[in-house]
Each structure stands twice: as C-alpha cells, then as structure tokens.
Amino acid sequence: MRWALVKVCLAVTVMVVVAFAVPLGLVIKEMARDRAFTNAERQAAALGTSLSITTDRTQLDRAVASTQAGAAGRMAVHIPAPPDGGEAVRIGTARATAKDLATVQRTPRASTAEVPGGFALLQPTAISTGQIAIVEVYVPEGEVTNGLATAWLILAGVGIALVVGSVAVADRLGVRMVQPAQRLARAAHDLGEGRLGARVPEDGPTELKSAAVAFNSMADQVVQLLANERELAADLSHRLRTPLTVLRLNAASLGDGPAADQTRAAVEQLEREVDTIIRTARAAKPQTQPGGPGAGCDASEVVRERMDFWSALAEDEGRKVRVAGIDRPVRIPVARPELVAALDALLGNVFRHTPEGTAFSVDVHNGDDAVIILVSDAGPGIADPEAALARGNSGGRDGSTGLGLDIVRRVAESTGGDVRIGRSVLGGTEVRIWIGLGGRAAGTPGRRGHRVVRRRRAQH
C-alpha cells in the first residue's frame, strides 16, 4: 500500500508539472520573441522619422549609424528609384530577399522574414516622393531565444523539486498509514500465538486508530474471560478444601490398619491434586462484582449454619468454640454462597494450620455503615500478614495456595470493605472482615463499628 500510494502521487504530480510547465515554457518563449521584435520595431520606427524628412544618402547613413542595430551592422534601408528617373538606394547590410521586399512594398505592412541566422523585420515607411521605403532590421536567433534556456532550466528544477517533494510526502503518509496496520497485524498474530499481553498503540489515521482501540478492547476482554475462567476453576477447587478437611480429620481417627492407611493416602493425594489445580489456575486476577439492589444474605444465619458444621469437627479435636453477635439478623450485601465460601476458607485454615485443641471464635459486629466479622484463634499466628493476603503467596505453610484469604478479601472489597490480619485476644491470628453497607469507602468502618469491636474485645 505504501508503494502504491507513492506511485499514484508520482503520476499525479508529473501530470500537474507537465500541464503547467509546458504551457508556461511556451509563454516564456513567446515573450522572449516579442521582446526581441519589439526592440527591432522601435529602432525601425526611429529611422522612419528620418526617412519621412529626407532621402539624402549621407544623412541617412548618419541616421543608420546612430542606431544600435545600425552600429552593429544589422540595419538596412531600401529606397526605390524616384519616378522622374534615378537609381534605387540601399544603405546598410541587407539580408532579406528581393521577393520579401517586393511583397512588403505591394502590401505596405510590417512583416517578418526568415533569413540565415535569424529573422529580418521589414518595416515600410512612406517617403516624400510618395513611394514606400523599407527599413530592414536583422534580429539574430540568439536574441529571439535570449533567456529561454535559463527559464526552461528553472521550470525543470521546480518540476523536479515538486516531484521529489510529493514522493517524499507520499512516502511519509504511506508509512503513517502502513505502520499502524503492520502493528495491528503483528499484535493479532501474537494474540493468536497465545501472547495475551499484545496491544497496539492507539495512534495513526482515524480509521486505524479506531481499529486499534477495538483490538485492544477485544484483547482485554479475552484476557478477562480467561482470567475469570481460571478464577472460577481455582475457587471451585478451593471450595473442595472443606469436605477434604472433614475427610482428613475422619481419616486421622480411623486408627491403624491397611484400610485406614489407604484412606489417609487417598485423602492426601486428593489434597495434592486440588492444590495443583489451584496453583495452576491462580495466575489470573479475580473479579468479584458487588450484588445488585436487594441482593445479600443474613450474616447471622450463615454464621450459625456454618458453625453448626464446624463445631462438630471442633468437638472431635477438643477445640473450644465461641460465637458472638448472631442473636439478631444482620443483613449484608453479599450473596450467601460467597459468604459461605469465605467463612469456610477461614475456618478451614484454622483447622489446617493450628494444632488440635486450639480454641477459636467467630464474632459478628453490626455497625451503622459496616458489618465486621472476626475470626480468631489461639494458634501460633501468621508471621507475615501482608504476604498471606497477597494472591499466590503460600505464607510459608505447606499445602497453602493463598487463595483462601484472597476469596475473603474479594468478598469484602465487593462491598467497599477490606480484610485485615492482626493478633487476636486469644493469642493467635485474628482475621477482620469489614463488609461495607454503602456508607463509607473501602477499609474505613463506621465509628460505631469501632466502638462495638473495642467494647466486645474488652469484655473478653
């Protein structure tokens, strides 16, 4: 496309240059010819004044010599013989033929005749005898074409400059059009090869810029779709952790024997497979959308339901359990399955990462503009809370993918809240989930929420 544009521009420019330069050159040629003959006519007219006064040869010789053409030997005067007898008079160097002179005498009009080396201007003039004398002025070919070569060279130079300039401009325009198209093609090829980070600079002509914007938007959507698919696989895999935890605890109580060993080995293998799936799918950034108007659940009800499940396991392991703040409904803008997944992730971590017999508690605090859920334990705690919250960080624990806390964080952030990890009053880890109710920005629970948390913690 680039060279096609250059060829088109070259053809158009050449046609324009030819269309204007050739007529202009012809006009310059005519102007040079007119200038030369106008000068000759002026000198012939100056001598015609002397002929109208006298036909004396001596005086005419002086008159011819006084002119520029006469001094250069390029003027002649032809006086016919008088009617009463005598000879014709010729002064100066004549170049015109007798035929040309006779034609001018018959039709007394100025005429131009071609002669060797140039042209002869024949100017008829009436003399005192009533006859027609002819003043001949020789115009060399050099005067007729004087300055014409220079003019043609200037026109040719201008034409060449226009052609070169138009080709350069066309080439730049072609590059400006072709490069965005080439970048778009390369990015499409890279995206097809699986390089999802391929993007196109949004510049160039309007049409190609729109194409680049559309391509980048498409690539972002493809990446987001793939990320959501991987995230869904990771979340679903992580939710298998809850039944796996139950199986592992039950398998531990089977005692010794081949069947018990096989069951425990199968559970461990299943856990490893689930961990592999989670680690494979965890690269994409998750996306949790807040619920629409009317969406949500009763946090107290969900906590009671899940604690009924986990309390049975806690009793088997000799863990003390405390639940507070679920004596009345607490409505939050989180879908029930999402809150269930978040609680199961936190409680599953308690059972997985703390020794048997470690106590834990779940507290629900209802504020004006935020609901705070605290999950605390009396375990060893988390050495690096920020790393534990970071996606993909194992927190230094075997078998941990870091996705559990990430699920909790996404649930909180979908409502404008956040998650923080600190030291609990039980001596271990405290995970604080702030679920916004629409009154504040992320991570800033209401004052009443702070007061309630401080008061209840002081009571315990």
C-alpha positions as CSV (number, residue, x, y, z in Angstrom):
1,M,0.0,0.0,0.0
2,R,2.9,2.3,0.7
3,W,4.4,2.0,-2.8
4,A,1.0,2.1,-4.4
5,L,0.4,5.5,-2.7
6,V,3.9,6.7,-3.8
7,K,3.2,5.7,-7.4
8,V,-0.2,7.4,-7.5
9,C,1.3,10.6,-6.1
10,L,4.2,10.5,-8.5
11,A,1.9,10.1,-11.5
12,V,-0.4,12.9,-10.4
13,T,2.5,15.3,-9.7
14,V,4.2,14.6,-13.0
15,M,0.9,15.3,-14.8
16,V,0.4,18.5,-13.0
17,V,4.0,19.6,-13.6
18,V,3.7,18.8,-17.3
19,A,0.3,20.5,-17.6
20,F,1.7,23.7,-16.1
21,A,5.4,23.7,-17.1
22,V,5.0,23.2,-20.8
23,P,2.4,26.0,-21.4
24,L,4.5,28.2,-19.2
25,G,7.6,27.5,-21.1
26,L,5.8,28.3,-24.4
27,V,4.6,31.5,-23.0
28,I,8.1,32.4,-21.9
29,K,9.3,31.6,-25.4
30,E,6.7,33.9,-27.0
31,M,7.6,36.6,-24.5
32,A,11.3,36.5,-25.5
33,R,10.4,36.6,-29.2
34,D,8.1,39.5,-28.7
35,R,10.7,41.3,-26.7
36,A,13.3,40.9,-29.5
37,F,10.9,42.1,-32.3
38,T,9.5,44.9,-30.2
39,N,13.1,46.3,-29.8
40,A,13.6,45.9,-33.6
41,E,10.3,47.7,-34.4
42,R,11.3,50.6,-32.1
43,Q,14.6,51.1,-33.9
44,A,12.9,50.8,-37.3
45,A,10.4,53.4,-36.2
46,A,13.2,55.8,-35.1
47,L,14.8,55.6,-38.6
48,G,11.4,56.0,-40.3
49,T,11.2,59.5,-38.9
50,S,14.4,60.4,-40.7
51,L,13.1,58.9,-44.0
52,S,9.9,61.0,-43.8
53,I,12.1,64.1,-43.8
54,T,14.9,63.3,-46.3
55,T,16.2,60.7,-48.6
56,D,19.7,62.1,-48.8
57,R,22.1,59.2,-48.6
58,T,24.6,61.0,-46.4
59,Q,22.1,62.0,-43.8
60,L,20.6,58.5,-43.8
61,D,24.0,57.0,-43.4
62,R,24.5,59.0,-40.2
63,A,21.0,58.2,-39.0
64,V,21.5,54.4,-39.5
65,A,24.9,54.6,-37.8
66,S,23.3,56.4,-34.8
67,T,21.0,53.4,-34.0
68,Q,22.0,50.4,-32.1
69,A,21.2,48.0,-34.9
70,G,22.9,50.1,-37.4
71,A,26.0,50.3,-35.4
72,A,26.0,46.6,-35.1
73,G,25.6,46.1,-38.9
74,R,22.1,44.7,-38.5
75,M,20.0,47.5,-40.2
76,A,19.5,48.3,-43.9
77,V,17.3,50.9,-45.7
78,H,15.8,50.2,-49.1
79,I,14.7,53.3,-51.1
80,P,13.1,52.7,-54.5
81,A,14.1,54.6,-57.6
82,P,12.3,58.0,-57.9
83,P,9.6,58.3,-60.6
84,D,11.5,61.0,-62.6
85,G,14.4,58.7,-63.0
86,G,17.4,57.7,-61.0
87,E,18.6,54.6,-59.1
88,A,17.3,52.8,-56.1
89,V,19.3,53.4,-52.9
90,R,20.3,50.7,-50.4
91,I,22.0,51.7,-47.2
92,G,23.5,49.1,-44.7
93,T,23.8,45.3,-44.8
94,A,20.7,43.8,-46.4
95,R,19.7,40.1,-45.7
96,A,16.1,40.0,-46.9
97,T,15.4,38.6,-50.4
98,A,14.0,40.7,-53.2
99,K,10.8,38.7,-53.1
100,D,10.2,39.6,-49.5
101,L,10.9,43.3,-50.2
102,A,8.5,43.3,-53.1
103,T,5.8,41.7,-51.0
104,V,6.1,44.4,-48.4
105,Q,6.0,47.2,-51.0
106,R,2.8,45.8,-52.5
107,T,1.1,45.5,-49.2
108,P,2.7,48.1,-47.1
109,R,2.5,46.2,-43.8
110,A,5.3,45.3,-41.4
111,S,6.5,41.7,-42.0
112,T,9.0,39.2,-40.7
113,A,11.1,37.1,-43.0
114,E,13.3,34.2,-42.1
115,V,16.9,34.8,-43.1
116,P,20.1,32.8,-42.4
117,G,21.0,33.1,-38.7
118,G,17.8,34.7,-37.6
119,F,14.9,36.9,-38.8
120,A,14.5,40.2,-40.7
121,L,11.9,42.7,-39.6
122,L,10.7,44.7,-42.7
123,Q,9.1,48.0,-41.8
124,P,7.5,50.0,-44.7
125,T,7.8,53.8,-44.4
126,A,6.3,56.5,-46.8
127,I,8.8,59.0,-48.1
128,S,8.4,62.5,-49.6
129,T,8.1,61.1,-53.2
130,G,5.0,59.2,-52.2
131,Q,6.8,55.9,-52.6
132,I,7.4,53.2,-50.0
133,A,10.8,52.8,-48.5
134,I,11.6,49.7,-46.3
135,V,13.6,49.6,-43.1
136,E,15.1,46.2,-42.6
137,V,16.3,45.2,-39.0
138,Y,18.1,42.0,-38.6
139,V,17.2,40.0,-35.4
140,P,19.6,37.2,-34.6
141,E,18.3,33.8,-33.4
142,G,20.1,34.4,-30.1
143,E,18.1,37.4,-29.3
144,V,14.8,35.6,-30.0
145,T,15.8,32.8,-27.6
146,N,17.6,35.0,-25.1
147,G,17.0,33.7,-21.5
148,L,14.8,30.9,-22.8
149,A,17.3,28.1,-21.7
150,T,17.6,29.6,-18.2
151,A,13.8,29.7,-17.9
152,W,13.4,26.1,-19.0
153,L,16.1,25.1,-16.5
154,I,14.3,26.9,-13.7
155,L,11.0,25.3,-14.7
156,A,12.6,21.9,-14.9
157,G,14.2,22.4,-11.5
158,V,10.9,23.5,-10.0
159,G,9.2,20.5,-11.6
160,I,11.8,18.0,-10.3
161,A,11.6,19.6,-6.8
162,L,7.8,19.2,-6.8
163,V,8.0,15.6,-7.9
164,V,10.6,14.7,-5.3
165,G,8.7,16.6,-2.6
166,S,5.4,14.9,-3.5
167,V,7.1,11.5,-3.4
168,A,8.7,12.2,0.0
169,V,5.3,13.4,1.4
170,A,3.5,10.4,-0.1
171,D,6.1,8.1,1.4
172,R,5.7,9.6,4.8
173,L,1.9,9.4,4.5
174,G,2.3,5.8,3.4
175,V,4.5,5.0,6.4
176,R,2.0,6.7,8.7
177,M,-0.8,4.5,7.2
178,V,1.2,1.3,6.8
179,Q,2.9,1.1,10.2
180,P,-0.2,1.1,12.3
181,A,-1.7,-1.6,10.0
182,Q,1.5,-3.6,10.4
183,R,1.5,-3.2,14.2
184,L,-2.1,-4.3,14.2
185,A,-1.3,-7.4,12.1
186,R,1.6,-8.3,14.4
187,A,-0.4,-7.9,17.5
188,A,-3.2,-10.0,16.1
189,H,-0.6,-12.7,15.2
190,D,0.9,-12.5,18.7
191,L,-2.5,-12.8,20.3
192,G,-3.3,-15.8,18.2
193,E,0.0,-17.3,19.3
194,G,-1.1,-17.0,22.9
195,R,0.8,-13.9,23.9
196,L,-2.1,-12.2,25.7
197,G,-0.1,-9.1,26.6
198,A,-0.1,-8.0,22.9
199,R,-1.5,-4.5,22.5
200,V,-1.5,-1.9,19.7
201,P,-0.6,1.8,20.2
202,E,-3.8,3.8,19.6
203,D,-2.4,6.3,17.0
204,G,-2.3,6.8,13.3
205,P,-5.2,7.7,10.9
206,T,-8.7,7.8,12.4
207,E,-9.8,4.5,10.9
208,L,-6.7,2.6,12.0
209,K,-6.9,4.3,15.4
210,S,-10.5,3.0,15.8
211,A,-9.3,-0.5,14.8
212,A,-6.5,-0.3,17.4
213,V,-8.9,0.7,20.1
214,A,-11.3,-2.1,19.1
215,F,-8.4,-4.6,19.1
216,N,-7.2,-3.6,22.5
217,S,-10.7,-3.8,23.9
218,M,-11.1,-7.2,22.4
219,A,-7.7,-8.4,23.8
220,D,-8.7,-7.1,27.3
221,Q,-12.0,-8.9,27.1
222,V,-10.2,-12.1,26.1
223,V,-7.8,-11.8,28.9
224,Q,-10.6,-11.1,31.4
225,L,-12.6,-14.0,30.1
226,L,-9.6,-16.3,30.5
227,A,-8.9,-14.9,33.9
228,N,-12.4,-15.4,35.1
229,E,-12.4,-19.0,33.8
230,R,-9.2,-19.7,35.7
231,E,-10.5,-17.9,38.8
232,L,-13.7,-19.9,38.7
233,A,-11.7,-23.1,38.5
234,A,-9.5,-22.0,41.4
235,D,-12.5,-21.0,43.5
236,L,-14.4,-24.2,42.9
237,S,-11.2,-26.2,43.6
238,H,-10.7,-24.3,46.8
239,R,-14.2,-25.0,48.0
240,L,-13.3,-28.7,47.8
241,R,-11.0,-28.0,50.7
242,T,-13.9,-28.0,53.2
243,P,-15.0,-31.6,52.6
244,L,-11.4,-32.6,52.2
245,T,-10.7,-31.2,55.7
246,V,-13.5,-33.3,57.1
247,L,-12.2,-36.4,55.3
248,R,-8.7,-35.8,56.6
249,L,-9.9,-35.4,60.2
250,N,-12.1,-38.5,60.0
251,A,-9.3,-40.5,58.4
252,A,-7.0,-39.5,61.2
253,S,-9.4,-41.1,63.7
254,L,-9.5,-44.4,61.9
255,G,-6.6,-45.9,63.7
256,D,-4.1,-48.2,62.2
257,G,-4.6,-50.8,59.5
258,P,-4.3,-51.2,55.7
259,A,-7.7,-49.7,55.1
260,A,-7.0,-46.7,57.3
261,D,-3.6,-46.1,55.7
262,Q,-5.1,-46.4,52.2
263,T,-7.9,-43.9,53.1
264,R,-5.4,-41.4,54.6
265,A,-3.1,-41.8,51.5
266,A,-6.1,-41.2,49.2
267,V,-7.1,-38.1,51.1
268,E,-3.6,-36.7,50.9
269,Q,-3.3,-37.5,47.2
270,L,-6.7,-35.8,46.6
271,E,-5.5,-32.7,48.6
272,R,-2.3,-32.6,46.5
273,E,-4.4,-32.8,43.3
274,V,-6.7,-30.0,44.5
275,D,-3.6,-27.9,45.4
276,T,-2.2,-28.5,42.0
277,I,-5.4,-27.3,40.3
278,I,-5.5,-24.2,42.5
279,R,-1.8,-23.3,41.8
280,T,-2.3,-23.8,38.1
281,A,-5.4,-21.6,37.9
282,R,-4.4,-18.9,40.4
283,A,-2.4,-16.6,38.0
284,A,-5.4,-14.5,36.9
285,K,-6.7,-11.6,38.9
286,P,-10.1,-12.5,40.3
287,Q,-13.1,-10.4,39.7
288,T,-16.0,-10.1,42.2
289,Q,-18.9,-8.0,41.4
290,P,-21.0,-6.4,44.2
291,G,-24.5,-7.6,44.4
292,G,-27.3,-5.6,42.9
293,P,-30.2,-3.9,44.8
294,G,-31.9,-6.4,47.0
295,A,-29.0,-9.0,46.8
296,G,-27.4,-10.2,50.0
297,C,-28.0,-12.5,52.9
298,D,-28.3,-12.7,56.7
299,A,-24.8,-12.9,58.1
300,S,-26.0,-14.2,61.5
301,E,-27.9,-17.0,59.8
302,V,-24.9,-18.0,57.7
303,V,-22.6,-18.0,60.6
304,R,-24.9,-20.1,62.7
305,E,-25.3,-22.6,59.9
306,R,-21.5,-22.9,59.2
307,M,-20.6,-23.1,62.9
308,D,-23.0,-26.0,63.3
309,F,-20.9,-27.8,60.8
310,W,-17.5,-26.8,62.1
311,S,-18.5,-27.2,65.8
312,A,-18.9,-31.0,65.3
313,L,-15.3,-31.2,63.9
314,A,-14.1,-28.9,66.7
315,E,-15.6,-31.2,69.3
316,D,-13.8,-34.2,67.8
317,E,-10.5,-32.4,68.1
318,G,-11.1,-30.9,71.5
319,R,-11.3,-27.3,70.3
320,K,-13.2,-24.7,72.4
321,V,-15.5,-22.6,70.2
322,R,-17.1,-19.3,70.9
323,V,-19.7,-17.4,68.7
324,A,-21.0,-13.9,69.5
325,G,-23.2,-11.4,67.8
326,I,-25.5,-13.7,65.9
327,D,-28.5,-13.3,68.2
328,R,-30.3,-11.0,65.7
329,P,-30.4,-10.7,61.9
330,V,-27.5,-8.8,60.3
331,R,-28.2,-8.1,56.6
332,I,-25.2,-7.6,54.4
333,P,-24.9,-7.0,50.6
334,V,-23.0,-10.3,49.9
335,A,-24.5,-13.3,48.2
336,R,-25.0,-16.3,50.5
337,P,-22.7,-18.7,48.6
338,E,-19.9,-16.0,48.7
339,L,-20.1,-15.6,52.4
340,V,-20.3,-19.3,52.9
341,A,-17.1,-19.8,50.8
342,A,-15.3,-17.0,52.8
343,L,-16.2,-18.5,56.2
344,D,-15.3,-22.0,55.2
345,A,-12.0,-20.7,53.8
346,L,-11.1,-19.0,57.2
347,L,-12.4,-21.8,59.4
348,G,-10.7,-24.4,57.2
349,N,-7.4,-22.6,57.7
350,V,-7.9,-22.7,61.4
351,F,-8.3,-26.5,61.4
352,R,-5.5,-26.9,58.8
353,H,-2.8,-24.6,60.3
354,T,-3.4,-24.8,64.1
355,P,-2.8,-27.9,66.4
356,E,-5.7,-29.9,67.7
357,G,-7.2,-28.5,70.8
358,T,-6.6,-24.8,69.6
359,A,-9.6,-22.7,70.5
360,F,-11.2,-20.3,68.0
361,S,-14.1,-17.8,67.9
362,V,-16.4,-16.0,65.4
363,D,-17.8,-12.6,66.3
364,V,-20.3,-10.5,64.2
365,H,-20.4,-6.8,65.0
366,N,-23.2,-4.7,63.3
367,G,-22.3,-1.0,62.9
368,D,-24.1,1.9,61.2
369,D,-22.3,1.6,57.9
370,A,-20.3,-1.6,58.2
371,V,-20.6,-5.2,59.4
372,I,-17.4,-6.7,60.9
373,I,-16.8,-10.4,61.1
374,L,-13.9,-11.5,63.3
375,V,-12.4,-15.0,63.1
376,S,-9.9,-15.5,65.8
377,D,-7.8,-18.4,67.1
378,A,-5.3,-19.2,69.8
379,G,-2.8,-20.7,67.4
380,P,0.8,-19.6,66.5
381,G,-0.4,-16.7,64.4
382,I,0.7,-15.5,60.9
383,A,4.3,-14.1,60.7
384,D,3.7,-12.0,57.6
385,P,0.0,-10.9,57.2
386,E,0.7,-8.9,54.1
387,A,2.2,-11.9,52.3
388,A,-0.6,-14.1,53.4
389,L,-3.1,-11.7,51.9
390,A,-1.2,-11.5,48.7
391,R,-2.5,-13.8,46.0
392,G,-0.3,-16.7,45.2
393,N,1.7,-16.4,48.4
394,S,1.8,-19.6,50.5
395,G,2.6,-17.8,53.7
396,G,5.3,-20.3,54.4
397,R,2.9,-23.1,55.1
398,D,2.9,-26.4,53.3
399,G,-0.2,-27.1,51.2
400,S,-1.4,-23.5,51.2
401,T,-2.2,-21.7,48.0
402,G,-3.0,-18.3,49.4
403,L,-6.4,-18.4,47.7
404,G,-8.5,-18.7,50.8
405,L,-7.7,-15.3,52.2
406,D,-8.0,-13.9,48.6
407,I,-11.6,-15.2,48.4
408,V,-12.3,-13.5,51.7
409,R,-10.7,-10.2,50.5
410,R,-12.7,-10.2,47.3
411,V,-15.9,-10.7,49.2
412,A,-15.1,-7.7,51.4
413,E,-13.9,-5.5,48.6
414,S,-17.0,-6.2,46.5
415,T,-18.9,-4.1,49.2
416,G,-16.3,-1.4,49.6
417,G,-14.7,-3.0,52.6
418,D,-11.4,-4.9,53.1
419,V,-9.7,-7.5,55.2
420,R,-7.0,-7.1,57.8
421,I,-5.0,-9.6,59.8
422,G,-3.8,-9.0,63.3
423,R,-3.2,-10.5,66.7
424,S,-6.3,-11.9,68.5
425,V,-7.2,-11.7,72.1
426,L,-6.8,-15.5,72.2
427,G,-3.1,-15.0,71.3
428,G,-3.2,-16.2,67.8
429,T,-4.5,-14.8,64.4
430,E,-7.4,-12.5,64.0
431,V,-8.9,-12.0,60.5
432,R,-11.1,-9.0,60.5
433,I,-13.6,-8.7,57.6
434,W,-15.1,-5.3,57.0
435,I,-18.2,-5.5,54.9
436,G,-19.4,-2.1,53.8
437,L,-23.1,-1.2,53.9
438,G,-22.7,1.7,51.4
439,G,-21.8,4.5,53.9
440,R,-18.0,4.6,53.6
441,A,-15.1,3.8,51.4
442,A,-13.1,0.6,51.5
443,G,-11.3,-0.2,54.7
444,T,-13.0,2.5,56.9
445,P,-15.8,1.1,59.0
446,G,-18.1,3.4,60.9
447,R,-17.3,4.9,64.3
448,R,-20.0,2.7,65.9
449,G,-18.4,-0.3,64.4
450,H,-15.0,0.6,66.0
451,R,-16.7,1.2,69.4
452,V,-18.6,-2.1,69.2
453,V,-15.4,-4.0,68.4
454,R,-13.4,-2.4,71.2
455,R,-16.2,-2.9,73.7
456,R,-16.7,-6.6,73.0
457,R,-13.0,-7.3,72.8
458,A,-12.6,-5.7,76.2
459,Q,-15.3,-7.9,77.6
460,H,-13.5,-11.0,76.5
